[in-house]
Every structure is written in C-alpha cells, then in structure tokens.
C-alpha cells in the first residue's frame, strides 16, 4: 500500500498501521474496512480483533517496549484508549515513526484542565475545580483549610494518574478518604463532583483547524445499567426518559469501580448553541495545541443544561464505532487525512437504519467460562446480524474455553433498535440466546 503524506513524504511500502491501546478491536475493524494492514497491540487480543489484524501482540501499554518496532521502517501509529497516559512511549515512537496524534507538550496541555479552563470558559463551557496531587501536598496549609471549608458542602472525586476508562476514579466520601490519599502521596488529582448526565461527544478537527460535529452519547458507568425503558417512540431525543438503575456485580456490572466505562447509548440531541460551544472549544484547542483528527470530549450536562468539561481524549474512543455505524462513514480516514494522509480513500460502510444504538460491556458476575457453545452462538448471531444490517451484534469475543474472574469484562453487546422498548427486548433475547443471566 502507498500512502502520501503531503508533498514531502510518501510511504510506498506500508508495513503496518500499528494500533496501541487497552482494547483496539473496534479501531482494528475500522482500519480493516479501509484495507489497512493492522498490527494490533492490545491488552485482551480478542478473537474478533485477531480476525482483522495481520499481526497481534497481547500486551498492556505499560509493558510495550519501543524496541519491538526497531526492525520496521514503514510504520504508522494510531492512538487507542489509554495511550494518553504514556507520554514517554508516545514521544519515543513519534521520534522514529509517524505518530498520528498529539504528543509532548501538546499532549500534556490537552490533558490538563487548568490549561484548558480559559479556553473552555471562552467558549461558554464550565470546568469543575481540580487540584493536582502536588498542589495538595506542597501547600502545607492548604489541606486543612480545604477540608474545613469544602467538606461536606461539596462532593469530590479522586482520579488516579495513568488510568483510563473510569478505572482509578473514586468518590471521596469524607475527610478520612482524602487524608488517606494525602498520607500515601497518591499520584492523581482531586476534582469537584458535578451531578448530571455524563456524555461523550466526538468531533473531527481538520488540519486547518475546522471542527466537525459527529454527535454525543450518554455514557453508562459500571454502577448504572439500562434495566428497563420508558415506553416511548420519540427516538434519540427521549434518552433522558430511559430508566437507569444502580445494580451490583451479580447482574454483570461492577461496583468496585463505580465510574468504570460500561457502555453508551444514544445518540442524544443537544441544543444547537451547545453544539456550537463545543465546536468553538475544539477549534480553540487546535490553535493552542495543534490537536487534530479525533477529538473526544467527556462532559456533564447538569439540570440547568450547563456543560461541565471533564476531560479530552485525543485518540480513538469507545463510542466511535457507534458513530461509524450511525453515520455510515469511516472515522479513521478523516483522522489520517488531518495528519496528512492525502491519498487514503474511505470505503463504503453500511449505515445503521435504526435510530437508537446501545453499546454495553458484560462483566463476569462470578467465575465465568466462555465455552465453545458460547462462541458458536455468538458467531452465528453475528453472521445473521451482518447479513441483515452489515454490523455485528457481539464484539470483543473471547476464544473458546477462556476463563474470567468475577468482575472481568467478558464481551460487548452492540445493538440498535427503533425504540427503547425494542432495545430492551432485543437485549434480553441476546442474553437468552447465550444462556446468560441478565
């Protein structure tokens, strides 16, 4: 394959597009639709990831040695989930290969809420109060004053450094929790808790800095689950009517990490002025950091319809496969184009005709074995779904006889429906097919 990156650089014999992330299955599938040769470096290396990748290494990001790429001269790297927490690895790779994403100081700034605050406020967004670990520990008088003035009037959460997907995010329930974190000198930061709907929005920023809106989904943390739905046929606009109830791990959800990513549902409709504010913010970020291509914003929409910025993820995110399915377009192609790949053309992608999409991670309720029977049923159901819509219904598929401890992610459900009622019915059918308690 030949890829031209501007007039200066051409890759005539592209060996691999290397995908780095905790789970790159959906990114690998997207690249495969563009006939890109995929080298997947993935913590789980599920069977459907292996099915589309030409080369797979099952590695956690913290264990990826940069020298495994030294024998290759024609590689392109794409960032998946979690890469933002390993800036040193990104800098090493970017110095020797084509890293299509922000790194260095730009990455540091795009992940710093204090840096982003003025840019967000200029666009009409709000930013929760945040204090880095160093801020809390270096100012001797700060912690006691903070404890006295802020508890219990405000609610706070702790975000551990070098964690992603909601892992390491914990509620600070009382002074004892905070004092413990300060005492052990935990690496991370304290952030004001904002009540409201957690949403994830996806934007594409061109090389020239123009932001394009793709949509937003309601994020489902592990302490919440779609257990029943309001009998409404109003489509995506009625997302707030979906009944979300907290459950425990016995129902396939985890509560030890209450903010752990468990899925997404939507798309939801935001007011035009809210979308414009997010687009303006994205373009301001481009001017300050040169971020381009994938621009994922996690935010809270409170009861007064204020947008509270939580973080920016400058890489492929968990909801992007839903956007591809909903819009019928590649999101790898515009990202590569934003980073200079002028000759890459997008292939046709099936557009999901149904308006409501759900992505939900199933966690093992106890010690769980994914049997040959599970695998056969999942593959058969996927073939039926692909024949009907062009898209699978089950993803992150384990290999036969793979064992899971309680609370481990087993597989992902990808479903679409005309209404929330139908979505709930189809979801229960899938669990019954696999003989798994919902």
N, C-alpha and C positions, 0 to 999 in steps of 0.2 A: 504494500500500500504506500502511496505517495501523499504526503501532506505538505502543503506550502504554508509557511508561517511568515507572511509578508514577503517583501522583495529580497530580504536579506538571508533567509534561512529556509531550506527545504529538507524534509525528511523523506528520502527516496525509498528506503527500505525499513519502514517502521517495524520494529521487532514486537513491541508490546505497548499497549496503554496500561500502565500499572495503576491499579486501584488500591488505595490504602484506606483501611477503616476497621472499626469494630465489626461491622457487617456491611459488605459491599454487594450483596446479592442483587438488589434492585438496580444499582448502578451498573453492575456487570450485564444484566439483562438489557438495560438501555443501550449500552455500548455495543452489545451483540446485534441489536436491531440496526445499527449503523455499520455492521460488518467490521468493527474494530477488533483487532487481536488483543484479547484481555489476559492480563496477568493479575489474578486476584490474591491479595494478601488480606486475610480475613480471619477473625478470631474463631468463627464457627465452621466455615467452609462447608455449608450445607449442600445437599445433593443437587438442588436447582442452581446453585452458584457454580458448582463444578461442571454442570451440563453446558454452560455457555462460556466458560473460561478455558483458554488453551493451556494455562499454567496456573496452579493454585498452591499457595503456601498458607498453612493454618498457623498463624502467629498472632499473638497480641501485639498491639502497637509498641508497647514498651520493650518488646523483645525483637523488634525488627532491626537487624544490623545493616547499616548503609552499604557495607561492602558486598552484599549479595547481588548488587547491581553492577559491580565493577567490570564484569565480563561483557556488558552490553553497552553499545554506543548509540543506539537509536531508540530511546525510550521517552514516552510522555507520561507524566504523573498527574493523576486526578485525586483530589482530596475527598475522602469519605468521612463518616462520622467519627469524631474523636481526634482527628489529626490536629485540630486547633490546639490541643493540649500538649503537643510535642514539637514546639518551635525549633529546637535544635536539630531534630531529624529533618524537618522541612527545609531548614537552611542548608544542611549538608546536601540534600537531594537537589535543591534548587541551584546550588553552585556547580553541579556536574551534569544536570539533565534539565529537560523542560518541565518545570513545575507550574502547572496551570492553576494558580491560586495565590493568594496573598501570603507573605511570609515576612520575617524580620520585624522591623519596627511597625510596618503596616498591620501585621497580624496582632502584635502587642496592643496597638491602639484600638483596633476594631473589637477587641475583647475586653476593653477597659471602659466600664460605664462612666467613670469620671471624665475620661476623654470624650466620650460620646454625648455627655449630658448637654453641653451647649448646642451641639448640632441637632439633638432631639428637640430641645426646647424652641429653637428657631423654627422648627417645622410644626410646632404645636403639640409635641408629644411630652409626656411626663416621664420622669425617671425616679425610681424608688431610691431612698437613701441607702448608700452602700459604704462599708468600711472594710478596707483590706486588713489582713492579719497584722501587718506591720503597723498600721495606724492604731490598732487597738493596744498593741503591746509596747510600742515605743513611747507613747504618751502616758506617763505614769499616772497622771491624774484623770485620764480620760475614762478608763473603765469604771471606776467607782461612780463618777459623775453620770456616765451613761446609764449604768444600772439604776441609779437613783431616779433619774429623770425620765427614762424611757419605758421601764417596766412598772406596771403591766399595761401602760396606756397604749403601747404599740406592739404589734406582733412582728417577730423576726424569724428569718430562716438562715441557716448556715450552708454555704456552698463550698465544698471541698475542692481544692485545686487538683488539676489533672484528672477530672472525672467528667463524664458526659452522659446524656440520656436520662438525666434525673438521678443517677447514682451519686451518692455522696451529698445529696441535698436533704437537709434535716430541719424540722421545725425546732425553734428554740422556745421551749415551753415555759421556762422560768430562769431565774438568775443562776441557779445551780448549773444549768446546761451551758450557759455562756462562760461562767467561771471555770468550768472544766476544760472547755476548748482553749481558753487563755492559758490555763495552767499547763496543758500538754503542748502548747505552742503549735496548734494545728495549722496547717497551711490552707488558706482559703480566705473567704470574706463573709461578712455579715451583711444581710440585705433585708430591708423592710418588706414585710409580707403585705401584698396587695390582694384584697378579695375581689373576685370577679371571674370571668371566663378566660381560661388560658387558651390562647390562639397562636397558631403558627402561620405566617404569611410568606409567600415565595415571590420574589422579584428577580428579574433578569436585568443586569446593568450592561449596556453595550460598552465597547472600547471607548466610545466618545462620551460616555457618562450619562446616557439616556436610560431612565429606569422604566421597565415594562412590568405592569401588574399581571400576575398569574392567578392569584386567589389566596384564600385563607381557609384553614381547617381548625375545628375545635380539637384541642389536644386532650387525650384521655390519660391522666396519670394512673399509676397502679392501684391507688386507693379508691378509684372510681371505675364503674363499669356500666355499660348500657344494658340494663336488665329488662326494661320494658319501654314502650314508646307511646307517646301521645297519638291517638288515632286521628292523625292529620294528614292531608294530602297536599299541603301547601308547598312541598318541595323543600329545597335547602334553606329557605327563609325561616322555616319553623324549627330550626335546630335548637333554639332555646326552650322549646316545648318538649324535647326529649328528656325523659326522666332518668337522671343519673343517680345511682345509689352506691354508697360505700359498701364493700363486701370484704371478705377475708380470703386468704390464700386457698382455702378449701374449695373455692369456686374458680380456681385458676388465676387468681390475681394475688399480688404481693402487697403486704402492708409494712414490711420492714423498711422498704424504701418508698414512702408514700408519694414521692414525686417522680418515680421511675416511669419512663415512657411506656405506655401500654397500648397506644393506638391513636387513631384520629378519625373524625367523622365530619362530613360536610360535602361540598364546600358551603361556607356561610356567606351571606351577603352583608358587606359593610356599606355604610353611607358613603357616597362619592367623596365628601370632604375628608373622611377618614382615610380613604384610599389615597387621595391626593397628598395628605400629610405624610403618609408612609413613603410615597414615591419621592417627595421632596427630601425627606430624611435620607433615603438611599442615595440620591444624587449628591447631597452634601457629603456623605461618607465617601463617595467616589472621589470627590475633589480633594478631600483631606488625606485619603489613604490609598487611592488608586485601586480600590476593590472593584472587581467587575465580574461578570458572569453570575454565578449563583449567589444570591443574597437572601438568606433566610432570617426572618425576624420572629422571635418569640416574644409575645407581649400579653398583657392582661387588659381586657376590656371591662371596666368597672360599671357599676349600676348607673352612673352618670354619663356613660359612654366615653369616658376618658381612656386614652391609650397610654399604658404604662410599659415602657420598654424594659424587657428582662435581659435579653442578650441577642447578639448577632452571631449566626453560624455561617462562616464564609466557605461553605462546602456543600456537597450533596447531602440532603436531609431525608428523613424518614417519610415525609409526606410527598416527596417529588414524584414518586411513581403514581400517586393518586392524581396529581396534576397532569402527568403524561396521559393517563387513562381518560381523564375527563375532557382534555382538550384535543387528544389525538395528535400529539406532537412530541418530538424529542426535546429533552432539556439538556442533553449532552451536547448536541450540535450548537446551540447558541452560546453555551459556556465556552466551548473550544473556539468558536468564532470570536468571542470577546477577547480571548487571549491570543488571537492572531491566526487561527487555522482557517485560511481563506478558502481552501479547496474542498472542505468537507460538506457533503450534501446530505440532508436528512432523508431517510426512507419513510415510506408511508407507515403510519401507526394507526391501529384501529381506535376509533373514538367510541367510548362507552356511551350507549344511547340512554342509559338510565341516570337520573339526576342526583342521586344520593349515594355516596361512597363511604365505606367503613373499612378501616384497617385496624385489626385488633390482635395483639400478641397473647397467645395462650401460655401461661406459666404452669409448670407441673404442680398439681395440688398435693402430691406426695411422691415418693419414689415411683418413677414412671418409665416404662419401656415402650419405645416406639417400635412396633413389631413389623414383620413382613406384611401382615394383613393391613395395618395402618398405611404402610407405604403404597401397597397396591390400590387401596381405595382412594387415597389422595391423588395418585397419578391418574386413575380412571376418571375421577371427578374433574380434575384439571383438563383432561382431554375433552370432556364434554363441554366445559366452560369455554375453552379456547375455540372449539368449533362453533359455539353459539355467539360469542362476543369478541373473540380474539384475545381474551385475557384469562389468566389462571385465577382460581378461587383460593388456592392454598399455596403459601410461599414459605421460604426458609425450611424446606422439607428435610427432616433428618434421614440418615441412612437406616436400613433395617437393623433392628435389634440394638439401636442406640439407647443408652440409659441416661436418665435425667434425675438429679436430686430435686427434692422439694424446692419450689421457687425458681427453678431454672426455666428459661424460655424454651419452648418445645417447637412451636410452629406459629405462622402468622396467617390470619384469615383476611382475605381481600374480597369484599362483597359490594355489590351495587344493587339498587332497588328503586322502584318508583315512589315508595313511601317508607316512612319509618316502620309502619306496621309490617309491610312486606319484608323489610330488612330483618326484623326480629324473627319472622317465620323462617326465612332462609338460613339465618344463623343457627336456629335450633335444628333445622334439617341437617346441617353440616355436622353438628355435634352428634346427632343420632347416627348419621352415616359412619362416623369414625368410632362410634360407641364410647364417647367421652361425656362425662357428666358436665353440663353447662352450669 
